[in-house]
Amino acid sequence: MEPVLIVLVVLVVVAFIALIKTIQVIPQASAAIVERFGRYTRTLNAGLNIVVPFIDRVRNRIDLREQVVPFPPQPVITQDNLVVNIDTVIYYQVTDPRAATYEVASYIQAIEQLTVTTLRNIIGSMDLESTLTSREVINAGLRGVLDEATGKWGIRVNRVELKAIEPPTSIQDSMEKQMRADRDKRAAILTAEGSRQAQILRAEGEKQAEVLKAEGEAQAAVLRADGEAAAIRTVFEAIHDGDADQKLLAYQYLQTLPELAKGDSNKLWIIPSEVGDALKGLGGAFTGLAGNGGANGGAVAAPSVPSPAATQVPLDPAAGPRPLDTDTKGAARPRVDPAREYRKIDPE
């Protein structure tokens, strides 16, 4: 009984192992390569798969999802003989598990070495400044070469990115100084432009202010002249409407003369030459009043007003007052006696 029991136990164990090897469960987005006696038979897709135990062998399980592989920094020489370190990141996806298994020994290593060589070829034809400012061009060039080379490996390169481009330390210092100088230059230019614009705007504002001020003064002068003209016109019309005679005008003229002497700064009083005519008219008025007063009842005659021109008075006060004459206009004036001696008095 014991040998039979042992045989049964062995058969159960073998059957269990065979059952395990017969049933293959492949996860989603994965694939498996099956070989029969060392030869490729088929590719197992996601799900439950049945294989022949001890005859079929699952060689490789491949992830069909997109993979991200960062590569370490690679020293690359530019066209102007400067060494820069470039970090790259590759996004790839396995599209053919059989080709990825049998066409290349290690597709990850193959992609890395191909990326390095392609990157050196591209950067070697560019200077440092172009390398730093042409990331898109470098990415497109890398992707084109990798797609063409990895297509037969069953690999599709979706994206290639340059993670970092590090020039030498001395070049970085020079670039920082250059950038600082450019910023200072732009700042100086902007400051000068701002100052120029401010001066232009200030000059335009002052110009507009002066123009407006001049226009305002001109309008004020026009309005002032219009007002004075209207006032003169009103006075002139009032005089004509009132039918003022020469005597009234002479009296008003004499009343206006004291206004000329008003003011603390007046040191010299210049009498216009028209004062003589006004005094003559006023003297005639007083003469008329004296004549009318004698005829009407013995009113006292007003004293005659001498002409503002050079007047002659007797040197001898005891000779008495001079007789009066009337001029051609009827105004009273002193009569000059040729037998008497007189002294000239200049009213100015």
C-alpha positions as CSV (number, residue, x, y, z in Angstrom):
1,M,0.0,0.0,0.0
2,E,2.7,2.4,0.7
3,P,4.3,2.3,-2.8
4,V,0.9,2.8,-4.4
5,L,0.2,5.7,-2.1
6,I,3.5,7.3,-3.0
7,V,2.8,6.9,-6.7
8,L,-0.6,8.5,-6.3
9,V,0.8,11.4,-4.4
10,V,3.5,11.9,-7.1
11,L,0.8,11.7,-9.8
12,V,-1.3,14.3,-8.1
13,V,1.7,16.6,-7.7
14,V,2.6,16.2,-11.3
15,A,-1.0,16.8,-12.4
16,F,-1.1,20.0,-10.3
17,I,2.1,21.3,-11.7
18,A,0.9,20.5,-15.3
19,L,-2.4,22.3,-14.6
20,I,-0.5,25.3,-13.4
21,K,1.7,25.3,-16.4
22,T,-1.2,24.7,-18.7
23,I,-3.2,27.8,-17.5
24,Q,-1.6,31.2,-18.2
25,V,-3.3,34.4,-17.1
26,I,-1.9,37.5,-18.9
27,P,-2.7,40.9,-17.3
28,Q,-4.3,43.7,-19.3
29,A,-1.9,45.8,-21.5
30,S,0.6,42.9,-21.4
31,A,1.8,40.2,-23.7
32,A,3.7,36.9,-23.5
33,I,6.0,35.1,-26.0
34,V,5.5,31.3,-26.1
35,E,8.1,29.0,-27.5
36,R,7.8,25.3,-28.2
37,F,11.0,23.4,-28.0
38,G,12.9,26.7,-28.2
39,R,11.0,28.0,-31.3
40,Y,8.6,30.9,-31.3
41,T,5.0,29.7,-31.4
42,R,2.6,32.5,-30.6
43,T,2.0,35.6,-28.6
44,L,-0.3,35.4,-25.6
45,N,-2.7,38.3,-25.2
46,A,-4.4,39.6,-22.1
47,G,-6.7,37.1,-20.4
48,L,-6.8,33.3,-19.8
49,N,-4.6,31.2,-22.1
50,I,-3.9,27.5,-22.4
51,V,-0.5,26.1,-23.3
52,V,0.9,22.6,-23.5
53,P,2.8,21.9,-20.3
54,F,6.4,20.8,-20.5
55,I,6.3,21.5,-24.2
56,D,5.4,25.2,-24.5
57,R,7.4,27.7,-22.5
58,V,6.6,31.3,-21.8
59,R,9.8,33.1,-22.5
60,N,9.1,36.8,-21.9
61,R,6.4,39.0,-20.6
62,I,6.2,42.4,-22.1
63,D,4.4,45.6,-20.8
64,L,2.6,47.2,-23.7
65,R,2.0,50.5,-21.9
66,E,3.9,53.7,-22.7
67,Q,7.2,53.8,-20.8
68,V,9.3,56.7,-19.6
69,V,13.1,56.2,-19.5
70,P,15.4,59.0,-18.3
71,F,19.0,58.8,-19.5
72,P,21.9,60.1,-17.5
73,P,23.7,63.3,-18.6
74,Q,25.7,62.9,-21.7
75,P,28.7,65.1,-22.5
76,V,28.3,66.5,-26.0
77,I,30.7,68.8,-28.0
78,T,29.1,71.7,-29.9
79,Q,30.3,73.2,-33.1
80,D,32.3,75.9,-31.3
81,N,34.2,73.3,-29.3
82,L,32.3,73.6,-26.0
83,V,31.3,70.6,-23.9
84,V,27.7,70.6,-22.6
85,N,25.9,68.0,-20.6
86,I,22.5,67.0,-21.8
87,D,19.8,65.0,-20.0
88,T,17.3,63.3,-22.2
89,V,13.9,61.6,-21.5
90,I,12.4,59.1,-23.9
91,Y,8.7,58.1,-24.1
92,Y,8.3,54.9,-26.0
93,Q,5.8,52.0,-26.4
94,V,6.2,48.4,-27.5
95,T,3.9,47.8,-30.5
96,D,5.3,44.3,-31.6
97,P,6.3,42.0,-28.7
98,R,7.8,39.4,-31.0
99,A,10.1,42.0,-32.7
100,A,11.0,43.5,-29.4
101,T,12.0,40.1,-28.2
102,Y,13.9,38.7,-31.2
103,E,15.0,41.7,-33.2
104,V,17.1,43.3,-30.5
105,A,18.8,41.9,-27.4
106,S,17.9,44.8,-25.1
107,Y,15.8,47.5,-26.7
108,I,16.3,49.9,-23.7
109,Q,20.0,49.8,-24.1
110,A,19.7,50.1,-27.8
111,I,17.5,53.2,-27.5
112,E,19.9,54.8,-25.1
113,Q,22.9,54.4,-27.2
114,L,21.1,55.5,-30.3
115,T,19.9,58.6,-28.5
116,V,23.4,59.5,-27.4
117,T,24.9,59.1,-30.9
118,T,22.1,61.0,-32.6
119,L,22.3,63.7,-30.0
120,R,26.0,64.1,-30.6
121,N,25.5,64.3,-34.3
122,I,22.8,67.0,-34.0
123,I,24.6,69.1,-31.4
124,G,27.9,68.8,-33.2
125,S,26.4,70.9,-36.1
126,M,25.2,73.7,-33.8
127,D,26.9,76.3,-31.7
128,L,26.2,76.9,-28.0
129,E,23.7,79.7,-28.5
130,S,21.7,77.6,-31.1
131,T,21.8,74.6,-28.8
132,L,20.4,76.6,-25.9
133,T,17.6,78.1,-28.0
134,S,16.7,75.2,-30.3
135,R,15.2,72.6,-28.0
136,E,12.3,71.9,-30.4
137,V,14.6,71.4,-33.3
138,I,16.8,69.0,-31.4
139,N,13.7,67.1,-30.1
140,A,12.3,66.7,-33.6
141,G,15.6,65.5,-35.0
142,L,16.0,62.9,-32.2
143,R,12.5,61.7,-32.6
144,G,12.8,61.3,-36.4
145,V,16.0,59.2,-36.1
146,L,14.7,57.1,-33.3
147,D,11.4,56.3,-35.1
148,E,13.2,55.2,-38.2
149,A,15.7,53.0,-36.3
150,T,13.3,51.5,-33.6
151,G,10.5,50.7,-36.0
152,K,11.9,47.4,-36.9
153,W,12.4,46.6,-33.2
154,G,8.7,46.8,-32.6
155,I,9.2,50.1,-30.6
156,R,7.4,53.4,-31.2
157,V,9.1,56.5,-29.8
158,N,6.3,58.9,-28.9
159,R,8.3,61.8,-27.5
160,V,11.9,62.9,-26.9
161,E,12.6,65.7,-24.4
162,L,15.8,67.4,-23.4
163,K,15.5,67.7,-19.6
164,A,18.5,69.9,-19.1
165,I,21.4,71.5,-21.0
166,E,24.3,72.5,-18.8
167,P,27.2,74.4,-20.3
168,P,30.5,74.8,-18.5
169,T,30.7,76.9,-15.4
170,S,32.9,79.6,-17.0
171,I,30.4,79.8,-19.9
172,Q,27.5,80.1,-17.5
173,D,29.3,83.0,-15.7
174,S,30.0,84.8,-19.0
175,M,26.3,84.2,-20.1
176,E,25.1,85.7,-16.8
177,K,27.3,88.7,-17.2
178,Q,26.1,89.2,-20.8
179,M,22.5,88.8,-19.7
180,R,23.0,91.3,-16.9
181,A,24.6,93.8,-19.3
182,D,21.7,93.3,-21.7
183,R,19.2,93.9,-18.9
184,D,21.1,97.0,-17.8
185,K,21.2,98.3,-21.4
186,R,17.4,97.7,-21.8
187,A,16.8,99.4,-18.5
188,A,18.9,102.4,-19.5
189,I,17.1,102.6,-22.8
190,L,13.7,102.4,-21.2
191,T,14.7,105.0,-18.7
192,A,15.8,107.4,-21.4
193,E,12.7,106.7,-23.4
194,G,10.6,107.4,-20.4
195,S,12.5,110.6,-19.7
196,R,12.1,111.8,-23.3
197,Q,8.4,111.0,-23.3
198,A,8.0,112.9,-20.0
199,Q,9.9,115.9,-21.4
200,I,7.8,115.9,-24.6
201,L,4.6,115.6,-22.6
202,R,5.7,118.4,-20.2
203,A,6.6,120.6,-23.2
204,E,3.4,119.9,-24.9
205,G,1.5,120.7,-21.7
206,E,3.3,123.9,-21.2
207,K,2.7,124.8,-24.9
208,Q,-1.0,124.2,-24.6
209,A,-1.1,126.1,-21.3
210,E,0.6,129.1,-22.9
211,V,-1.7,128.9,-25.9
212,L,-4.7,128.7,-23.7
213,K,-3.4,131.6,-21.6
214,A,-2.7,133.7,-24.6
215,E,-6.2,132.9,-26.0
216,G,-7.7,133.8,-22.7
217,E,-5.8,137.1,-22.5
218,A,-6.8,137.9,-26.1
219,Q,-10.4,137.2,-25.4
220,A,-10.2,139.2,-22.2
221,A,-8.6,142.1,-24.0
222,V,-11.3,141.9,-26.7
223,L,-14.1,141.8,-24.2
224,R,-12.4,144.6,-22.2
225,A,-12.1,146.7,-25.4
226,D,-15.7,145.9,-26.3
227,G,-16.8,147.0,-22.8
228,E,-14.8,150.2,-22.9
229,A,-16.2,150.9,-26.4
230,A,-19.7,150.3,-25.2
231,A,-19.1,152.6,-22.2
232,I,-17.7,155.3,-24.4
233,R,-20.6,154.9,-26.8
234,T,-23.1,155.1,-24.0
235,V,-21.5,158.2,-22.5
236,F,-21.3,159.8,-26.0
237,E,-24.9,159.0,-26.7
238,A,-25.9,160.4,-23.2
239,I,-24.0,163.6,-23.9
240,H,-25.6,164.0,-27.2
241,D,-29.1,163.1,-25.9
242,G,-28.6,165.6,-23.0
243,D,-27.5,168.3,-25.5
244,A,-24.5,169.3,-23.2
245,D,-23.0,172.7,-24.1
246,Q,-19.3,173.7,-24.0
247,K,-19.6,175.2,-20.6
248,L,-20.7,171.9,-18.9
249,L,-18.0,169.9,-20.7
250,A,-15.4,172.4,-19.6
251,Y,-16.6,172.1,-16.0
252,Q,-16.5,168.3,-16.1
253,Y,-13.1,168.4,-17.6
254,L,-11.8,170.5,-14.7
255,Q,-13.4,168.2,-12.2
256,T,-11.5,165.3,-13.7
257,L,-8.1,166.9,-13.5
258,P,-7.6,166.2,-9.7
259,E,-7.9,162.5,-10.5
260,L,-4.6,162.7,-12.3
261,A,-2.8,163.8,-9.2
262,K,-4.1,160.9,-7.0
263,G,-1.6,158.3,-5.8
264,D,1.3,158.2,-3.4
265,S,3.9,157.7,-6.2
266,N,2.9,160.7,-8.3
267,K,5.8,163.2,-8.1
268,L,5.1,165.2,-11.3
269,W,1.7,166.5,-12.5
270,I,1.6,167.3,-16.2
271,I,-1.4,169.4,-17.2
272,P,-2.6,168.7,-20.7
273,S,-2.7,171.5,-23.2
274,E,-6.5,171.2,-23.5
275,V,-6.8,172.8,-20.1
276,G,-6.5,176.2,-21.7
277,D,-9.6,175.7,-23.9
278,A,-11.5,174.4,-20.9
279,L,-10.6,177.4,-18.8
280,K,-11.5,179.7,-21.6
281,G,-14.9,178.1,-21.9
282,L,-15.3,178.3,-18.1
283,G,-14.2,181.9,-18.0
284,G,-16.8,182.8,-20.6
285,A,-19.4,181.0,-18.5
286,F,-18.5,183.1,-15.4
287,T,-18.6,186.3,-17.5
288,G,-22.1,185.4,-18.8
289,L,-23.2,184.8,-15.2
290,A,-21.8,188.2,-14.2
291,G,-23.6,190.0,-16.9
292,N,-26.9,188.3,-16.2
293,G,-26.5,188.9,-12.5
294,G,-26.0,192.8,-12.9
295,A,-29.0,193.0,-15.1
296,N,-31.2,191.1,-12.7
297,G,-30.5,192.8,-9.4
298,G,-26.8,193.4,-8.7
299,A,-25.4,189.9,-8.2
300,V,-21.7,189.8,-7.5
301,A,-19.7,189.0,-10.7
302,A,-17.5,185.9,-10.7
303,P,-13.8,186.6,-11.0
304,S,-12.3,186.0,-14.4
305,V,-10.1,182.8,-14.8
306,P,-6.8,183.5,-16.6
307,S,-5.8,181.5,-19.6
308,P,-3.3,178.7,-18.9
309,A,-1.0,180.1,-21.5
310,A,1.6,182.7,-20.5
311,T,-0.3,185.3,-18.5
312,Q,0.9,188.9,-17.9
313,V,0.2,190.5,-14.5
314,P,1.2,194.1,-13.6
315,L,4.4,194.5,-11.6
316,D,2.9,197.2,-9.5
317,P,0.1,195.8,-7.4
318,A,-1.1,199.4,-6.6
319,A,-2.0,200.0,-10.2
320,G,-5.3,198.1,-9.6
321,P,-6.9,195.3,-11.5
322,R,-6.8,195.1,-15.2
323,P,-9.9,195.7,-17.2
324,L,-11.5,192.7,-18.9
325,D,-12.1,192.1,-22.6
326,T,-13.9,189.4,-24.4
327,D,-12.4,187.2,-27.1
328,T,-14.0,186.2,-30.4
329,K,-15.8,183.3,-28.6
330,G,-17.2,185.7,-25.9
331,A,-14.9,184.4,-23.2
332,A,-13.6,187.0,-20.7
333,R,-9.9,187.7,-20.7
334,P,-7.8,190.5,-19.2
335,R,-7.0,193.5,-21.2
336,V,-3.4,194.3,-21.8
337,D,-2.4,197.9,-21.3
338,P,0.7,198.8,-23.3
339,A,1.5,201.7,-20.9
340,R,2.0,199.3,-18.0
341,E,4.7,196.7,-17.3
342,Y,3.7,193.1,-16.7
343,R,5.4,189.9,-15.5
344,K,4.8,186.6,-17.4
345,I,3.5,183.6,-15.5
346,D,3.9,180.2,-17.1
347,P,1.1,177.9,-15.8
348,E,3.2,174.8,-16.5
